[in-house]
Amino acid sequence: MTNQQFRPNLLDLPISFFEYDHKRKAFANFPASITTLRRIALTNYYQPITEAINNEPDKTAQGELKKQLPATTPASLLRHRKKDTPFHE
């Protein structure tokens, strides 16, 4: 068995996430933190909230529970659109 070098992918790109501001009843304008999708997926920090959302039959109550989760905004820097450009560029 050989050791394969770790190859980053989309799960390892830094992302910002925004917390819900209960006073303004909207998500914040500035990110609360920067993390990766891999870190969010592998942690159990949000598991109780997501299980409560999945088990809640009422859509309004689900919406209120979802406000406890951070929001992520996908974005990318596209330098050009060549089909033959490797992902790492």
C-alpha positions in Angstrom: 0.0 0.0 0.0 1.5 3.4 -1.0 0.9 6.7 0.7 -0.9 9.0 -1.7 -0.3 12.7 -1.4 -3.2 14.7 -0.2 -4.9 16.4 -3.2 -7.1 19.3 -2.3 -10.4 19.6 -4.1 -13.6 21.8 -3.8 -14.2 20.6 -0.2 -10.9 22.2 0.8 -11.4 25.7 -0.6 -11.9 28.3 2.0 -15.5 29.6 2.4 -17.1 32.3 4.5 -20.2 31.6 6.5 -22.7 34.1 7.9 -24.6 33.8 11.2 -28.2 34.8 11.6 -28.7 38.2 13.3 -31.9 37.7 15.5 -32.2 41.5 16.2 -32.3 42.4 12.5 -34.0 39.2 11.5 -31.5 38.7 8.7 -28.2 37.1 8.0 -25.1 39.2 8.8 -23.4 41.3 6.1 -19.9 40.2 7.1 -18.7 36.6 7.6 -18.6 35.2 11.1 -15.8 32.8 10.2 -13.9 31.2 7.4 -13.8 27.4 7.1 -14.0 24.6 4.5 -16.9 22.4 3.4 -14.8 19.4 4.5 -14.6 20.7 8.0 -18.3 21.4 8.2 -19.2 18.0 6.8 -16.9 16.1 9.1 -17.8 17.8 12.4 -20.8 16.8 14.4 -21.4 20.3 15.7 -24.5 21.0 13.6 -25.8 17.4 13.8 -28.5 18.0 16.5 -29.9 21.0 14.6 -30.0 19.2 11.2 -31.7 16.1 12.8 -34.3 18.4 14.4 -34.9 20.0 11.0 -35.3 16.7 9.3 -37.7 15.4 12.0 -39.9 18.6 12.1 -43.0 18.2 9.9 -44.0 21.9 10.1 -42.3 24.0 7.4 -42.5 27.2 9.5 -40.8 25.5 12.4 -38.2 24.1 10.0 -37.5 27.7 8.8 -36.9 28.9 12.3 -34.6 26.0 13.1 -32.6 26.6 9.9 -31.8 30.1 11.2 -29.6 28.5 13.8 -27.3 27.2 11.0 -24.8 29.4 9.3 -25.3 30.4 5.7 -22.6 29.9 3.1 -22.3 31.8 -0.2 -20.7 30.0 -3.0 -18.5 32.1 -5.2 -15.5 31.6 -7.5 -12.8 33.5 -9.2 -12.9 32.7 -12.9 -9.8 33.8 -14.7 -10.8 32.4 -18.1 -13.0 29.8 -19.6 -10.7 27.5 -21.5 -11.9 23.9 -21.5 -8.4 22.5 -21.3 -7.4 24.5 -18.2 -6.7 22.2 -15.2 -8.7 22.9 -12.0 -5.7 24.0 -10.0 -5.3 27.1 -12.3 
